[in-house]
Amino acid sequence: MLKSTLNTFTDTNGVARAAAITGTVELANLIPPTVTYESRGNLLIIGAAEQLLQLADQFSALNSVTLLTTDSNTCETKTAHTLYYSQSITVKGYLGAFDVHCRIGHNNTILETNALETNLAKIAIGRNCFDIVLDMTATGVMNVEIPAAGYYAVSSSLEHSDNQAAEKRIAEKLATLVDDLPSMIGTFDKPKYFRLNPDLCAHSSRGVKGCDRCIDACPAGALHSDGIAIAIDPYLCQGVGTCATACPTEAISYALPDPQITQNFVHSVFARYKQEGGQAPTLLLYGERDTEAVTKALAVLPTSVITIALEELATVGIDTWFSALAYGAHQVLLATNTQYIPVTIDAVLTNELTIAQNFLTELGYDADRICLFDFADSANFEAYESALITPIETALTGTKREKLFTVLETLNQSSPLQPTHSAVAANAPYGSVTCNTDDCTLCMSCVAVCPTRALHAIGDRPGLLFVEQDCIQCGMCEAACPEKVITLEAGFNWDWQARKADKLVHEEPAACCISCGKPFAPASMVKMLTEKLQSHSHFQGEAIRRLSMCEDCRVRDIFEKMERDPQSQTRV
């Protein structure tokens, strides 16, 4: 329907747009990795007793229907159906594997709040789990914004409606589920939407906690940390993409398709649009679920608005938006029904937009060159007549940070303000570090945990270097420093040469081995260790001298001591 609508416009821009969108081959993952669900059709319905009893027979086509009420006043209602009761319910899992625990009393048909917690599926159907959950409670039992496959929270999804409208929509939703749920029996494959590269992750290192951006950005509860590494449950992941957008290192990347394919497609569409005679393009990005709204909006939007569908709106972020400006877009619109954006997705988009619009403002450009766009405002939209820069001819390559920095450098060259340094939001992954060098011992704890090598050793002498462009402000260096001399400083340095260069943070003379004369450690570290350990019982006499030796001489000295005095082996 969208393509047929595009072909109805006969002006130059309209014809060029249709040719660009429909005539550009969109490369995608031909065989994406998948995860498999297996469902036997065992349904659990949770809600008020009266409502459950009205629904039970409507789902007779399923393998089994279990009723769990939270209404204690009607738990003894006489009925042909077994009616379980509990006000303490936990539901975890996904299609084919819902773990439901309640508190159960001595009577298997009565679930009591003061009894032991047990697995309801074992009691009700003799299995370890339910396959499908229909949740009719007011607020929903599973506390996630985007529920797992197989979980249907009907009432909570309609909580913003007035009572009469809500009842009508609930009835419509239930009628649809009565028809659809019997088809949820069998084996189902779903794309695995993400790639995870633990080597790039800035979450933790050597027991030091760092970045949590991806966990905070997931509205489906699919990400968690064991204190050491990030794990993603592919069965809970719903492909929203906010984790990949929020990740500053690309440890998590979206895979259906990956952002580079999306950016290459944007570049190709703009090149074809220009080739066909199109002018003054505006890019409108939208999630595929909003295709119908986009089709309606095309009737009133200028024909220079080029629409590109994404799996989900939040699967791309600031690097893709700025890349579009570099390819010739006069404006980038992130189109959706803004009042219906889930809170977590809204937070991720708002955070990315705040950073993007701050960059534009600092450069002297209008902040809404990149902005959220509500379909309700389509009739009032006015496009920008000019581009920010002359479009670049070649598609950008590199990491998402490298592509973003390339565009920002290009924009800065023609910037009205030519900024040198800009403040950014405190949680932005850009900035530097400061070090109180008077107390720094060059122990290199910060280097050991830095995930991007923004902090690294000089190598041939005691010293610490820093590359600002590589710093993602994860905070691990600050947390790992035993002397507490490192402090993060969020900000953006527009001097690209200084931003990419090795900056000397601290260096000092090396301590030379008192035995062989070889430099082996920072002098301040040897001095600090000697002062702290000189009164310790294990470092009396000759032992304290070994702190001033290189590793080879220290080992040799220990063995020589053992040869001279075999009785000393237990003391060395």
C-alpha positions as CSV (number, residue, x, y, z in Angstrom):
1,M,0.0,0.0,0.0
2,L,2.9,2.4,0.8
3,K,4.5,1.9,-2.6
4,S,1.2,2.4,-4.4
5,T,0.7,5.6,-2.5
6,L,4.2,6.8,-3.4
7,N,3.5,6.3,-7.1
8,T,0.4,8.6,-7.0
9,F,2.6,11.7,-6.8
10,T,3.6,13.1,-10.2
11,D,5.6,16.2,-9.4
12,T,9.4,16.0,-9.8
13,N,10.2,15.3,-6.2
14,G,7.4,12.8,-5.9
15,V,8.6,10.9,-8.9
16,A,12.2,11.0,-7.7
17,R,11.2,9.8,-4.3
18,A,9.2,6.9,-5.6
19,A,12.1,5.9,-7.8
20,A,14.6,6.2,-5.0
21,I,12.6,4.2,-2.4
22,T,11.3,1.5,-4.6
23,G,14.3,1.2,-6.9
24,T,17.1,1.0,-4.3
25,V,17.9,-2.6,-3.3
26,E,17.9,-2.9,0.4
27,L,20.5,-5.3,1.6
28,A,19.5,-7.3,4.7
29,N,20.6,-10.4,6.6
30,L,19.4,-13.2,4.2
31,I,19.5,-15.9,6.9
32,P,19.5,-14.2,10.3
33,P,20.2,-16.4,13.4
34,T,17.1,-17.5,15.2
35,V,15.8,-18.7,18.5
36,T,13.1,-21.4,18.8
37,Y,9.9,-21.5,20.9
38,E,7.9,-24.7,21.6
39,S,4.3,-24.4,22.8
40,R,1.9,-27.2,23.6
41,G,-1.0,-24.8,24.1
42,N,-1.3,-24.8,27.9
43,L,-2.9,-21.5,28.8
44,L,-3.0,-19.7,32.1
45,I,-5.5,-16.9,32.6
46,I,-5.0,-14.5,35.5
47,G,-7.7,-12.1,36.7
48,A,-11.0,-11.6,38.6
49,A,-12.9,-14.9,39.1
50,E,-16.1,-13.8,37.4
51,Q,-14.2,-12.7,34.3
52,L,-12.1,-15.9,34.2
53,L,-15.2,-18.2,34.3
54,Q,-16.7,-16.3,31.4
55,L,-13.5,-16.7,29.4
56,A,-12.6,-20.3,30.2
57,D,-14.8,-22.1,27.6
58,Q,-13.9,-19.7,24.8
59,F,-10.4,-21.1,24.8
60,S,-11.4,-24.8,24.6
61,A,-9.4,-25.2,21.4
62,L,-6.2,-25.0,23.4
63,N,-4.7,-28.0,25.1
64,S,-5.5,-26.8,28.7
65,V,-6.9,-23.7,30.4
66,T,-5.9,-22.9,34.0
67,L,-7.7,-20.2,35.9
68,L,-5.9,-18.2,38.6
69,T,-7.9,-15.5,40.4
70,T,-6.6,-12.7,42.6
71,D,-10.2,-12.1,43.9
72,S,-10.4,-13.8,47.4
73,N,-14.1,-13.1,47.8
74,T,-15.0,-15.5,45.0
75,C,-12.4,-18.2,45.5
76,E,-15.1,-20.7,46.6
77,T,-17.4,-20.1,43.7
78,K,-19.0,-23.4,42.6
79,T,-17.9,-24.1,39.0
80,A,-17.0,-26.9,36.7
81,H,-13.6,-25.3,36.3
82,T,-10.9,-25.5,39.0
83,L,-10.3,-22.0,40.2
84,Y,-7.0,-21.3,41.9
85,Y,-6.5,-18.3,44.1
86,S,-3.5,-16.2,45.2
87,Q,-2.5,-12.6,45.7
88,S,1.2,-13.5,45.6
89,I,2.0,-14.3,42.0
90,T,5.3,-14.2,40.0
91,V,5.5,-14.9,36.3
92,K,8.8,-15.3,34.5
93,G,9.6,-16.7,31.0
94,Y,8.3,-16.7,27.5
95,L,6.2,-18.6,25.0
96,G,6.4,-22.3,25.9
97,A,8.3,-21.7,29.2
98,F,6.4,-19.5,31.6
99,D,7.4,-20.2,35.2
100,V,4.5,-19.3,37.5
101,H,4.9,-19.4,41.3
102,C,2.2,-18.8,43.9
103,R,1.7,-19.5,47.6
104,I,-0.2,-22.7,48.1
105,G,-2.1,-24.1,51.1
106,H,-3.1,-27.7,52.0
107,N,-6.0,-27.7,49.6
108,N,-4.6,-27.9,46.1
109,T,-7.4,-25.8,44.7
110,I,-6.9,-22.9,47.2
111,L,-3.8,-20.8,47.0
112,E,-3.2,-18.8,50.2
113,T,-0.9,-15.9,50.9
114,N,0.5,-17.4,54.1
115,A,1.5,-20.7,52.6
116,L,4.7,-22.0,50.9
117,E,5.5,-20.8,47.4
118,T,5.1,-23.5,44.7
119,N,5.1,-24.1,41.0
120,L,1.4,-23.7,39.8
121,A,1.9,-25.6,36.6
122,K,3.0,-28.8,38.4
123,I,-0.2,-28.7,40.4
124,A,-2.6,-27.7,37.7
125,I,-1.3,-29.6,34.6
126,G,1.5,-31.8,35.8
127,R,4.1,-29.9,33.9
128,N,7.0,-27.5,34.8
129,C,5.6,-24.5,33.0
130,F,2.7,-22.9,31.1
131,D,3.0,-22.1,27.4
132,I,0.8,-19.0,27.2
133,V,-0.3,-16.4,29.8
134,L,-3.4,-14.2,29.4
135,D,-3.1,-11.5,32.1
136,M,-6.4,-9.7,32.9
137,T,-5.2,-7.9,36.1
138,A,-5.4,-4.1,36.2
139,T,-1.7,-3.5,36.4
140,G,-0.2,-6.7,34.9
141,V,1.9,-9.4,36.8
142,M,5.0,-9.2,34.6
143,N,6.6,-5.8,35.3
144,V,8.0,-5.0,31.8
145,E,7.0,-2.4,29.3
146,I,7.3,-4.8,26.3
147,P,6.2,-8.3,27.4
148,A,7.8,-11.6,26.3
149,A,6.3,-13.6,23.4
150,G,3.3,-15.5,24.6
151,Y,2.3,-13.1,27.4
152,Y,-0.8,-11.0,26.8
153,A,-1.6,-8.3,29.3
154,V,-5.0,-7.1,28.1
155,S,-6.2,-4.7,30.8
156,S,-2.9,-3.0,31.5
157,S,-2.3,-2.2,27.9
158,L,-5.6,-0.3,27.8
159,E,-5.3,1.6,31.1
160,H,-5.2,5.1,29.5
161,S,-8.8,4.7,28.1
162,D,-12.0,5.8,29.8
163,N,-14.1,3.0,31.3
164,Q,-16.6,2.6,28.4
165,A,-13.9,2.8,25.7
166,A,-11.7,0.4,27.7
167,E,-14.4,-2.2,28.0
168,K,-15.1,-2.1,24.3
169,R,-11.4,-2.4,23.4
170,I,-10.9,-5.2,26.0
171,A,-13.7,-7.1,24.4
172,E,-12.3,-6.6,20.9
173,K,-8.8,-7.7,22.1
174,L,-10.2,-10.8,23.7
175,A,-12.2,-11.7,20.7
176,T,-9.0,-11.5,18.6
177,L,-7.1,-13.6,21.1
178,V,-9.9,-16.3,21.1
179,D,-9.3,-16.6,17.4
180,D,-5.5,-16.2,17.5
181,L,-4.2,-18.2,20.5
182,P,-5.1,-21.7,19.1
183,S,-2.5,-21.0,16.4
184,M,0.1,-20.6,19.1
185,I,0.7,-24.3,19.4
186,G,3.7,-25.8,17.8
187,T,7.3,-24.7,17.1
188,F,8.1,-21.1,16.2
189,D,11.3,-19.3,15.2
190,K,12.1,-15.7,15.9
191,P,15.1,-13.7,14.7
192,K,17.9,-13.1,17.1
193,Y,18.0,-9.4,16.9
194,F,21.4,-8.6,18.4
195,R,25.1,-9.4,18.3
196,L,27.1,-9.4,21.5
197,N,30.9,-8.9,21.6
198,P,32.0,-9.2,25.2
199,D,35.5,-8.0,24.3
200,L,34.2,-4.5,23.6
201,C,31.9,-4.3,26.6
202,A,32.5,-1.6,29.2
203,H,30.2,-3.0,31.8
204,S,32.9,-4.4,34.2
205,S,36.5,-5.4,34.4
206,R,38.6,-7.0,37.1
207,G,35.7,-6.7,39.6
208,V,35.2,-2.9,38.8
209,K,31.7,-1.9,37.7
210,G,31.4,0.4,34.7
211,C,28.7,1.1,32.1
212,D,25.1,0.0,32.6
213,R,23.6,1.9,29.6
214,C,22.3,-1.2,27.8
215,I,20.6,-2.7,30.9
216,D,18.9,0.7,31.6
217,A,17.8,0.9,28.0
218,C,16.0,-2.5,27.7
219,P,12.2,-2.2,28.0
220,A,11.8,-6.0,27.8
221,G,13.9,-7.1,30.8
222,A,16.1,-9.2,28.4
223,L,19.4,-7.9,29.8
224,H,21.0,-8.6,33.1
225,S,24.4,-8.6,34.8
226,D,26.0,-11.3,36.9
227,G,28.4,-8.7,38.2
228,I,31.0,-9.7,35.7
229,A,29.4,-9.6,32.3
230,I,26.3,-8.6,30.5
231,A,24.0,-11.4,29.3
232,I,21.1,-11.1,26.9
233,D,18.2,-13.6,26.9
234,P,17.3,-13.9,23.2
235,Y,13.9,-15.4,24.1
236,L,12.9,-12.2,26.0
237,C,14.5,-9.8,23.5
238,Q,11.8,-8.2,21.3
239,G,14.2,-6.4,18.9
240,V,13.5,-2.9,20.0
241,G,17.2,-2.0,19.6
242,T,17.5,0.5,22.4
243,C,20.4,-1.5,23.9
244,A,22.5,-1.2,20.7
245,T,21.6,2.5,20.3
246,A,22.7,3.2,23.9
247,C,25.9,1.1,23.8
248,P,28.8,3.4,23.1
249,T,31.4,0.7,22.1
250,E,29.2,-1.4,19.8
251,A,29.6,-4.4,22.2
252,I,25.9,-4.8,21.4
253,S,24.9,-4.2,17.8
254,Y,21.6,-4.6,16.1
255,A,21.6,-7.4,13.6
256,L,18.4,-7.2,11.5
257,P,19.9,-5.4,9.7
258,D,23.0,-3.9,11.2
259,P,23.3,-0.1,11.3
260,Q,26.0,0.0,8.6
261,I,23.5,-1.6,6.1
262,T,20.8,0.9,7.1
263,Q,23.2,3.8,6.6
264,N,24.4,2.5,3.3
265,F,20.7,2.2,2.2
266,V,20.1,5.8,3.3
267,H,23.1,6.9,1.3
268,S,21.9,4.9,-1.8
269,V,18.4,6.3,-1.6
270,F,19.6,9.9,-1.4
271,A,22.0,9.4,-4.3
272,R,19.2,7.9,-6.4
273,Y,16.8,10.7,-5.4
274,K,19.3,13.3,-6.5
275,Q,20.0,11.4,-9.7
276,E,16.3,11.4,-10.5
277,G,16.1,15.2,-10.1
278,G,14.8,15.3,-6.6
279,Q,15.6,18.4,-4.4
280,A,15.7,19.5,-0.8
281,P,15.2,16.0,0.8
282,T,13.9,15.5,4.3
283,L,14.4,12.0,5.8
284,L,11.6,10.5,7.8
285,L,12.6,7.4,9.8
286,Y,9.8,5.2,11.2
287,G,9.2,1.8,12.7
288,E,7.4,-0.7,10.5
289,R,4.4,-0.9,12.8
290,D,3.7,2.7,11.8
291,T,3.5,2.0,8.1
292,E,-0.3,2.8,8.0
293,A,0.3,6.1,9.8
294,V,3.1,7.0,7.3
295,T,0.9,6.1,4.3
296,K,-1.8,8.6,5.6
297,A,0.8,11.3,6.4
298,L,2.1,11.2,2.8
299,A,-1.1,12.8,1.6
300,V,-0.2,16.0,3.4
301,L,3.6,16.0,3.8
302,P,5.8,17.6,1.1
303,T,6.9,15.2,-1.6
304,S,10.5,15.9,-0.7
305,V,10.0,13.9,2.5
306,I,11.7,10.5,2.0
307,T,10.4,7.8,4.2
308,I,12.5,4.8,5.3
309,A,11.2,2.0,7.4
310,L,13.1,0.5,10.3
311,E,12.4,-2.7,12.2
312,E,11.9,-0.4,15.2
313,L,12.5,3.4,15.4
314,A,15.1,3.1,18.2
315,T,17.3,0.6,16.3
316,V,19.4,3.5,15.0
317,G,20.8,6.4,16.9
318,I,22.9,9.6,16.7
319,D,25.5,8.3,14.2
320,T,22.8,7.3,11.6
321,W,21.0,10.6,12.1
322,F,24.1,12.7,11.5
323,S,25.1,10.5,8.6
324,A,21.8,11.3,6.9
325,L,22.6,15.1,7.3
326,A,26.0,14.4,5.7
327,Y,24.3,12.6,2.8
328,G,22.2,15.6,2.1
329,A,19.1,15.4,4.3
330,H,17.9,18.9,5.2
331,Q,16.3,17.5,8.3
332,V,15.9,14.1,10.0
333,L,12.4,13.3,11.4
334,L,12.0,10.4,13.9
335,A,8.3,9.7,13.3
336,T,5.9,8.0,15.7
337,N,2.8,8.6,17.7
338,T,4.8,10.2,20.5
339,Q,2.2,9.8,23.2
340,Y,2.4,6.0,22.9
341,I,6.2,5.6,23.2
342,P,7.0,3.3,26.1
343,V,8.9,5.1,28.9
344,T,12.2,3.3,28.5
345,I,12.3,3.8,24.7
346,D,11.3,7.4,25.2
347,A,14.2,7.8,27.6
348,V,16.7,6.4,25.2
349,L,15.4,8.5,22.3
350,T,15.3,11.6,24.4
351,N,18.8,11.0,25.7
352,E,20.2,10.5,22.1
353,L,18.2,13.5,20.9
354,T,19.4,15.7,23.7
355,I,23.0,14.9,22.7
356,A,22.3,15.4,19.0
357,Q,20.5,18.6,19.4
358,N,23.1,20.0,21.8
359,F,25.8,19.3,19.1
360,L,23.6,21.2,16.5
361,T,23.0,24.1,18.8
362,E,26.7,24.4,19.8
363,L,27.5,24.5,16.1
364,G,25.0,27.3,15.5
365,Y,22.4,25.2,13.7
366,D,18.7,24.7,14.5
367,A,18.2,22.0,17.0
368,D,15.2,20.6,15.2
369,R,17.3,19.6,12.2
370,I,17.0,16.3,14.1
371,C,13.8,15.8,16.0
372,L,10.9,13.6,17.0
373,F,7.9,14.0,14.7
374,D,4.4,13.2,15.7
375,F,2.1,12.0,12.8
376,A,-0.6,14.2,14.2
377,D,1.5,17.2,13.1
378,S,1.9,16.1,9.5
379,A,-0.4,18.8,8.0
380,N,1.5,21.6,9.6
381,F,5.0,20.4,8.7
382,E,7.3,22.9,6.9
383,A,10.5,21.6,5.4
384,Y,13.9,23.3,5.5
385,E,14.9,24.8,2.2
386,S,18.7,24.3,2.6
387,A,21.1,21.6,3.6
388,L,23.7,22.2,6.4
389,I,26.6,21.1,4.2
390,T,27.4,20.0,0.7
391,P,26.5,16.3,0.7
392,I,29.4,13.9,0.8
393,E,29.5,11.5,-2.1
394,T,30.9,8.4,-0.4
395,A,29.2,6.4,2.3
396,L,30.8,6.6,5.7
397,T,32.7,3.7,7.2
398,G,34.2,2.7,10.5
399,T,32.7,2.4,14.0
400,K,29.6,4.4,14.9
401,R,31.8,6.8,16.9
402,E,34.2,7.3,14.0
403,K,31.3,8.0,11.6
404,L,29.8,10.5,14.0
405,F,33.1,12.3,14.6
406,T,33.7,12.5,10.8
407,V,30.3,14.2,10.3
408,L,30.7,16.5,13.3
409,E,34.2,17.6,12.0
410,T,32.6,18.3,8.6
411,L,29.8,20.3,10.1
412,N,32.2,22.3,12.2
413,Q,34.2,23.4,9.2
414,S,31.2,25.4,8.0
415,S,29.8,26.1,11.4
416,P,28.6,29.7,12.2
417,L,30.0,29.4,15.7
418,Q,33.2,27.3,15.3
419,P,33.1,26.0,18.9
420,T,36.2,24.7,20.6
421,H,34.7,22.8,23.5
422,S,31.1,22.1,24.4
423,A,29.4,20.9,27.6
424,V,27.3,17.7,27.2
425,A,24.8,15.8,29.3
426,A,26.4,14.1,32.3
427,N,25.5,10.6,30.9
428,A,26.9,11.3,27.4
429,P,29.7,9.0,26.3
430,Y,32.1,11.9,25.5
431,G,34.6,13.6,27.7
432,S,38.0,13.5,29.3
433,V,39.6,12.6,32.7
434,T,41.6,14.7,35.1
435,C,44.3,13.4,37.4
436,N,45.7,14.8,40.6
437,T,49.3,13.9,39.6
438,D,50.7,14.8,43.1
439,D,49.2,11.7,44.5
440,C,49.3,9.4,41.4
441,T,51.7,6.5,41.8
442,L,51.3,5.3,38.2
443,C,50.1,1.9,39.4
444,M,48.2,1.5,36.1
445,S,45.0,0.2,37.7
446,C,43.1,2.6,35.4
447,V,44.8,1.2,32.4
448,A,44.0,-2.4,33.4
449,V,40.3,-1.7,33.4
450,C,39.9,0.8,30.5
451,P,37.8,-1.0,27.8
452,T,38.8,1.3,24.9
453,R,42.5,2.0,25.7
454,A,41.6,5.6,26.1
455,L,44.0,5.4,29.1
456,H,47.2,3.5,28.3
457,A,50.8,3.3,29.4
458,I,53.7,5.1,27.6
459,G,55.5,1.8,27.4
460,D,59.2,2.6,27.6
461,R,59.1,4.6,30.8
462,P,56.6,5.2,33.7
463,G,53.8,7.3,32.3
464,L,50.1,7.5,31.5
465,L,48.6,8.7,28.2
466,F,45.0,9.5,27.3
467,V,43.1,9.7,24.0
468,E,40.0,11.8,24.5
469,Q,38.2,10.5,21.4
470,D,38.2,7.0,22.8
471,C,36.8,7.8,26.2
472,I,33.2,6.7,26.7
473,Q,33.0,8.0,30.3
474,C,32.2,4.5,31.7
475,G,33.8,5.4,35.1
476,M,35.8,2.3,35.6
477,C,39.1,4.2,35.8
478,E,37.7,6.5,38.5
479,A,36.4,3.5,40.4
480,A,39.6,1.4,40.1
481,C,42.1,4.1,41.2
482,P,43.3,3.2,44.7
483,E,44.5,6.7,45.3
484,K,41.2,8.3,44.1
485,V,43.0,10.8,41.9
486,I,41.1,10.4,38.7
487,T,37.9,12.3,37.9
488,L,35.6,12.1,34.8
489,E,34.9,15.3,32.9
490,A,32.0,15.1,30.4
491,G,32.4,17.3,27.4
492,F,33.2,17.5,23.7
493,N,36.5,18.7,22.3
494,W,35.9,20.1,18.7
495,D,39.7,20.2,18.0
496,W,39.9,16.9,16.2
497,Q,43.7,16.8,16.2
498,A,43.8,17.3,20.0
499,R,40.9,14.9,20.5
500,K,42.7,12.0,18.6
501,A,46.2,12.7,20.0
502,D,47.9,11.0,22.9
503,K,47.8,13.4,25.8
504,L,50.3,13.0,28.6
505,V,48.5,12.7,31.9
506,H,51.4,12.0,34.2
507,E,55.0,10.6,34.0
508,E,57.9,10.4,36.4
509,P,61.4,9.0,36.6
510,A,61.7,5.2,37.0
511,A,63.1,3.6,40.1
512,C,66.2,1.7,39.3
513,C,66.9,-1.7,40.7
514,I,69.4,-1.4,43.7
515,S,71.0,-4.7,42.5
516,C,71.3,-4.4,38.7
517,G,70.4,-0.8,38.0
518,K,67.6,-1.6,35.6
519,P,64.6,0.8,35.6
520,F,61.6,-1.3,36.8
521,A,58.8,0.8,38.3
522,P,57.7,4.4,39.0
523,A,59.8,5.9,41.8
524,S,56.7,7.1,43.7
525,M,55.2,3.6,43.8
526,V,58.3,2.1,45.3
527,K,58.5,5.0,47.8
528,M,54.8,4.6,48.7
529,L,55.1,0.8,49.2
530,T,58.3,1.1,51.2
531,E,56.7,3.7,53.6
532,K,53.5,1.6,54.0
533,L,55.2,-1.8,54.5
534,Q,58.4,-0.9,56.5
535,S,56.7,-1.7,59.8
536,H,55.1,-4.9,58.6
537,S,56.5,-8.1,60.1
538,H,57.0,-9.7,56.7
539,F,59.2,-6.8,55.5
540,Q,61.8,-6.5,58.2
541,G,65.5,-6.7,57.6
542,E,66.6,-7.7,54.1
543,A,63.0,-8.2,52.9
544,I,62.3,-4.5,52.7
545,R,65.2,-4.1,50.3
546,R,63.5,-6.4,47.8
547,L,60.8,-3.7,47.2
548,S,63.6,-1.7,45.5
549,M,64.6,-4.6,43.2
550,C,63.4,-5.6,39.8
551,E,61.5,-8.8,39.5
552,D,64.5,-10.9,38.4
553,C,66.8,-9.7,41.1
554,R,64.1,-10.1,43.7
555,V,63.6,-13.7,42.8
556,R,67.4,-14.4,42.7
557,D,67.8,-12.7,46.1
558,I,65.1,-15.0,47.6
559,F,66.7,-18.2,46.3
560,E,70.2,-17.1,47.5
561,K,68.7,-16.5,51.0
562,M,67.2,-19.9,51.0
563,E,70.5,-21.5,49.9
564,R,72.4,-19.8,52.7
565,D,69.8,-20.5,55.4
566,P,67.5,-23.5,54.6
567,Q,65.6,-22.8,57.8
568,S,64.5,-19.5,56.3
569,Q,62.3,-21.2,53.6
570,T,59.2,-20.9,55.7
571,R,59.9,-17.2,56.4
572,V,60.9,-15.9,53.0
